[in-house]
Amino acid sequence: MKTKRLAELALLTAVALIIFIIELRIPNLVAIPGVKLGLANIITVYAVYKYSAKEVAMVVFSRVLLGSIFGGNISAIIYSMAGAVMCLIGMLAVKRIVPVNYIWLSSIIGAILHNTGQIIIAIIIMRSFAVMYHYPYLIISGCIAGAFTGICAQLLIKRVFASKSS
């Protein structure tokens, strides 16, 4: 990997971490565990459409690991990593079908898969299906947050590609 490419990926990781840490300081909008905006995923959606799967995975896994450490909640890494893996696999698959003009759809699917991964881990850890009660709320909030982050990523891609062509 070239130095310039590695520096770009490191910068994306740093920006995603900064957004993540800032979002941690925003009070929860609803009282349902796991519901949040996921603003750092703007960077993930952008990276999925601009970089290779391996490069995006490096950014996402670094962000999840460092975010858990910087956020002071290392136990959350299991939930975050499960969600991130499912989200990443789904978005990389959807990327083949959904053109860059509709990446907000990819983001919504990624958000749904992220929540699904977290619920699966919660079921395994708690050994109870009681957490499924939260799943419909997580799916609805995931669709809303996914659409928002996807639209932001789409605007970012248009802006970056427009500035490179001029």
LUMMARKE-214638 format. One record per residue (C-alpha): residue number from 1; residue in one letter; x, y, z. Coordinates in steps of 0.05 Angstrom, whole numbers, plus 5000, padded with zeros to 4 digits. Each point is the difference from the previous one (the first is absolute). Layout:
N
{nr = NUM&rest = A&xx = X&yy = Y&zz = Z} $
...
REM end
This chain:
166
{nr = 1&rest = M&xx = 5000&yy = 5000&zz = 5000} $
{nr = 2&rest = K&xx = 5026&yy = 5068&zz = 4981} $
{nr = 3&rest = T&xx = 5015&yy = 5051&zz = 5053} $
{nr = 4&rest = K&xx = 4950&yy = 5050&zz = 4973} $
{nr = 5&rest = R&xx = 4944&yy = 4948&zz = 5002} $
{nr = 6&rest = L&xx = 5019&yy = 4979&zz = 5071} $
{nr = 7&rest = A&xx = 4999&yy = 5073&zz = 5021} $
{nr = 8&rest = E&xx = 4931&yy = 5010&zz = 4969} $
{nr = 9&rest = L&xx = 4973&yy = 4939&zz = 5038} $
{nr = 10&rest = A&xx = 5032&yy = 5024&zz = 5065} $
{nr = 11&rest = L&xx = 4968&yy = 5068&zz = 4990} $
{nr = 12&rest = L&xx = 4932&yy = 4968&zz = 4988} $
{nr = 13&rest = T&xx = 5008&yy = 4958&zz = 5063} $
{nr = 14&rest = A&xx = 5018&yy = 5062&zz = 5040} $
{nr = 15&rest = V&xx = 4941&yy = 5039&zz = 4973} $
{nr = 16&rest = A&xx = 4953&yy = 4942&zz = 5015} $
{nr = 17&rest = L&xx = 5028&yy = 4996&zz = 5071} $
{nr = 18&rest = I&xx = 4992&yy = 5074&zz = 5011} $
{nr = 19&rest = I&xx = 4927&yy = 4997&zz = 4977} $
{nr = 20&rest = F&xx = 4989&yy = 4938&zz = 5044} $
{nr = 21&rest = I&xx = 5028&yy = 5035&zz = 5062} $
{nr = 22&rest = I&xx = 4959&yy = 5062&zz = 4987} $
{nr = 23&rest = E&xx = 4938&yy = 4958&zz = 4991} $
{nr = 24&rest = L&xx = 5013&yy = 4966&zz = 5067} $
{nr = 25&rest = R&xx = 4992&yy = 5068&zz = 5033} $
{nr = 26&rest = I&xx = 4931&yy = 5011&zz = 4969} $
{nr = 27&rest = P&xx = 4945&yy = 4977&zz = 5048} $
{nr = 28&rest = N&xx = 4958&yy = 4941&zz = 4976} $
{nr = 29&rest = L&xx = 4939&yy = 5024&zz = 4962} $
{nr = 30&rest = V&xx = 4959&yy = 4940&zz = 5021} $
{nr = 31&rest = A&xx = 5001&yy = 4953&zz = 5060} $
{nr = 32&rest = I&xx = 5009&yy = 4936&zz = 4959} $
{nr = 33&rest = P&xx = 5069&yy = 4968&zz = 5009} $
{nr = 34&rest = G&xx = 5041&yy = 5000&zz = 4936} $
{nr = 35&rest = V&xx = 4964&yy = 5056&zz = 4965} $
{nr = 36&rest = K&xx = 5048&yy = 5053&zz = 4975} $
{nr = 37&rest = L&xx = 5014&yy = 5040&zz = 4937} $
{nr = 38&rest = G&xx = 5064&yy = 4963&zz = 4981} $
{nr = 39&rest = L&xx = 5030&yy = 5062&zz = 4967} $
{nr = 40&rest = A&xx = 5068&yy = 4966&zz = 4994} $
{nr = 41&rest = N&xx = 4968&yy = 4954&zz = 4949} $
{nr = 42&rest = I&xx = 5000&yy = 5058&zz = 4951} $
{nr = 43&rest = I&xx = 5074&yy = 4985&zz = 4993} $
{nr = 44&rest = T&xx = 4988&yy = 4925&zz = 4993} $
{nr = 45&rest = V&xx = 4948&yy = 5010&zz = 4945} $
{nr = 46&rest = Y&xx = 5046&yy = 5048&zz = 4964} $
{nr = 47&rest = A&xx = 5059&yy = 4951&zz = 5006} $
{nr = 48&rest = V&xx = 4959&yy = 4941&zz = 4974} $
{nr = 49&rest = Y&xx = 4990&yy = 5036&zz = 4935} $
{nr = 50&rest = K&xx = 5070&yy = 5029&zz = 4994} $
{nr = 51&rest = Y&xx = 5047&yy = 4946&zz = 5026} $
{nr = 52&rest = S&xx = 5010&yy = 4925&zz = 4996} $
{nr = 53&rest = A&xx = 4966&yy = 4952&zz = 5048} $
{nr = 54&rest = K&xx = 5066&yy = 4987&zz = 5036} $
{nr = 55&rest = E&xx = 5013&yy = 5074&zz = 5009} $
{nr = 56&rest = V&xx = 4930&yy = 5014&zz = 5026} $
{nr = 57&rest = A&xx = 5006&yy = 4942&zz = 5048} $
{nr = 58&rest = M&xx = 5064&yy = 5030&zz = 5028} $
{nr = 59&rest = V&xx = 4966&yy = 5067&zz = 5011} $
{nr = 60&rest = V&xx = 4938&yy = 4969&zz = 5032} $
{nr = 61&rest = F&xx = 5037&yy = 4952&zz = 5046} $
{nr = 62&rest = S&xx = 5049&yy = 5053&zz = 5022} $
{nr = 63&rest = R&xx = 4942&yy = 5048&zz = 5014} $
{nr = 64&rest = V&xx = 4962&yy = 4948&zz = 5040} $
{nr = 65&rest = L&xx = 5060&yy = 4979&zz = 5041} $
{nr = 66&rest = L&xx = 5025&yy = 5071&zz = 5013} $
{nr = 67&rest = G&xx = 4930&yy = 5026&zz = 5011} $
{nr = 68&rest = S&xx = 4988&yy = 4949&zz = 5054} $
{nr = 69&rest = I&xx = 5065&yy = 5019&zz = 5034} $
{nr = 70&rest = F&xx = 4991&yy = 5075&zz = 4993} $
{nr = 71&rest = G&xx = 4927&yy = 4997&zz = 5018} $
{nr = 72&rest = G&xx = 5018&yy = 4963&zz = 5065} $
{nr = 73&rest = N&xx = 4954&yy = 4941&zz = 4986} $
{nr = 74&rest = I&xx = 5045&yy = 4942&zz = 4980} $
{nr = 75&rest = S&xx = 4944&yy = 4950&zz = 5014} $
{nr = 76&rest = A&xx = 4960&yy = 5031&zz = 4943} $
{nr = 77&rest = I&xx = 5051&yy = 4976&zz = 4950} $
{nr = 78&rest = I&xx = 4965&yy = 4933&zz = 4993} $
{nr = 79&rest = Y&xx = 4934&yy = 5033&zz = 4980} $
{nr = 80&rest = S&xx = 5034&yy = 5053&zz = 4956} $
{nr = 81&rest = M&xx = 5043&yy = 4950&zz = 4964} $
{nr = 82&rest = A&xx = 4942&yy = 4952&zz = 4986} $
{nr = 83&rest = G&xx = 4959&yy = 5058&zz = 4973} $
{nr = 84&rest = A&xx = 5059&yy = 5027&zz = 4960} $
{nr = 85&rest = V&xx = 5015&yy = 4933&zz = 4968} $
{nr = 86&rest = M&xx = 4928&yy = 4988&zz = 4978} $
{nr = 87&rest = C&xx = 4993&yy = 5071&zz = 4976} $
{nr = 88&rest = L&xx = 5065&yy = 4998&zz = 4961} $
{nr = 89&rest = I&xx = 4984&yy = 4934&zz = 4967} $
{nr = 90&rest = G&xx = 4931&yy = 5024&zz = 4981} $
{nr = 91&rest = M&xx = 5022&yy = 5067&zz = 4973} $
{nr = 92&rest = L&xx = 5056&yy = 4969&zz = 4959} $
{nr = 93&rest = A&xx = 4950&yy = 4951&zz = 4970} $
{nr = 94&rest = V&xx = 4949&yy = 5054&zz = 4987} $
{nr = 95&rest = K&xx = 5053&yy = 5045&zz = 4968} $
{nr = 96&rest = R&xx = 5001&yy = 4952&zz = 4941} $
{nr = 97&rest = I&xx = 4926&yy = 5013&zz = 4988} $
{nr = 98&rest = V&xx = 4987&yy = 5071&zz = 5024} $
{nr = 99&rest = P&xx = 5034&yy = 5054&zz = 4960} $
{nr = 100&rest = V&xx = 5036&yy = 5058&zz = 5034} $
{nr = 101&rest = N&xx = 4940&yy = 5046&zz = 4986} $
{nr = 102&rest = Y&xx = 4959&yy = 4958&zz = 5049} $
{nr = 103&rest = I&xx = 5050&yy = 4985&zz = 5055} $
{nr = 104&rest = W&xx = 4949&yy = 5022&zz = 5052} $
{nr = 105&rest = L&xx = 4966&yy = 4933&zz = 4986} $
{nr = 106&rest = S&xx = 5065&yy = 4964&zz = 5015} $
{nr = 107&rest = S&xx = 5005&yy = 5039&zz = 5065} $
{nr = 108&rest = I&xx = 4930&yy = 4980&zz = 5022} $
{nr = 109&rest = I&xx = 5015&yy = 4927&zz = 4986} $
{nr = 110&rest = G&xx = 5065&yy = 5007&zz = 5038} $
{nr = 111&rest = A&xx = 4964&yy = 5031&zz = 5060} $
{nr = 112&rest = I&xx = 4949&yy = 4944&zz = 5001} $
{nr = 113&rest = L&xx = 5055&yy = 4948&zz = 4997} $
{nr = 114&rest = H&xx = 5040&yy = 5036&zz = 5054} $
{nr = 115&rest = N&xx = 4940&yy = 4997&zz = 5047} $
{nr = 116&rest = T&xx = 4988&yy = 4928&zz = 4982} $
{nr = 117&rest = G&xx = 5072&yy = 4982&zz = 5018} $
{nr = 118&rest = Q&xx = 4994&yy = 5035&zz = 5066} $
{nr = 119&rest = I&xx = 4934&yy = 4965&zz = 5017} $
{nr = 120&rest = I&xx = 5030&yy = 4932&zz = 4982} $
{nr = 121&rest = I&xx = 5059&yy = 5012&zz = 5047} $
{nr = 122&rest = A&xx = 4953&yy = 5025&zz = 5055} $
{nr = 123&rest = I&xx = 4959&yy = 4936&zz = 4993} $
{nr = 124&rest = I&xx = 5063&yy = 4957&zz = 5005} $
{nr = 125&rest = I&xx = 5029&yy = 5038&zz = 5059} $
{nr = 126&rest = M&xx = 4935&yy = 5007&zz = 5039} $
{nr = 127&rest = R&xx = 4976&yy = 4930&zz = 4980} $
{nr = 128&rest = S&xx = 4931&yy = 5029&zz = 4991} $
{nr = 129&rest = F&xx = 4956&yy = 5021&zz = 4943} $
{nr = 130&rest = A&xx = 4970&yy = 5055&zz = 5043} $
{nr = 131&rest = V&xx = 5045&yy = 5051&zz = 4966} $
{nr = 132&rest = M&xx = 4961&yy = 4988&zz = 4936} $
{nr = 133&rest = Y&xx = 4949&yy = 5048&zz = 5030} $
{nr = 134&rest = H&xx = 5047&yy = 5056&zz = 4980} $
{nr = 135&rest = Y&xx = 5012&yy = 4975&zz = 4930} $
{nr = 136&rest = P&xx = 4941&yy = 5035&zz = 4965} $
{nr = 137&rest = Y&xx = 5019&yy = 5066&zz = 5031} $
{nr = 138&rest = L&xx = 5072&yy = 4990&zz = 4980} $
{nr = 139&rest = I&xx = 4980&yy = 4984&zz = 4928} $
{nr = 140&rest = I&xx = 4957&yy = 5063&zz = 4995} $
{nr = 141&rest = S&xx = 5053&yy = 5045&zz = 5031} $
{nr = 142&rest = G&xx = 5053&yy = 4965&zz = 4958} $
{nr = 143&rest = C&xx = 4961&yy = 5015&zz = 4936} $
{nr = 144&rest = I&xx = 4994&yy = 5074&zz = 5019} $
{nr = 145&rest = A&xx = 5073&yy = 5007&zz = 5023} $
{nr = 146&rest = G&xx = 5024&yy = 4959&zz = 4940} $
{nr = 147&rest = A&xx = 4963&yy = 5045&zz = 4952} $
{nr = 148&rest = F&xx = 5029&yy = 5062&zz = 5033} $
{nr = 149&rest = T&xx = 5072&yy = 4974&zz = 5001} $
{nr = 150&rest = G&xx = 4992&yy = 4974&zz = 4929} $
{nr = 151&rest = I&xx = 4975&yy = 5067&zz = 4974} $
{nr = 152&rest = C&xx = 5059&yy = 5034&zz = 5036} $
{nr = 153&rest = A&xx = 5049&yy = 4950&zz = 4968} $
{nr = 154&rest = Q&xx = 4968&yy = 5011&zz = 4932} $
{nr = 155&rest = L&xx = 5009&yy = 5075&zz = 5007} $
{nr = 156&rest = L&xx = 5072&yy = 4989&zz = 5023} $
{nr = 157&rest = I&xx = 5015&yy = 4956&zz = 4939} $
{nr = 158&rest = K&xx = 4969&yy = 5051&zz = 4952} $
{nr = 159&rest = R&xx = 5041&yy = 5055&zz = 5033} $
{nr = 160&rest = V&xx = 5066&yy = 4962&zz = 4999} $
{nr = 161&rest = F&xx = 4991&yy = 4975&zz = 4929} $
{nr = 162&rest = A&xx = 4978&yy = 5068&zz = 4976} $
{nr = 163&rest = S&xx = 5061&yy = 5034&zz = 5031} $
{nr = 164&rest = K&xx = 5047&yy = 4949&zz = 4968} $
{nr = 165&rest = S&xx = 4971&yy = 5010&zz = 4931} $
{nr = 166&rest = S&xx = 5007&yy = 5076&zz = 5001} $
REM end
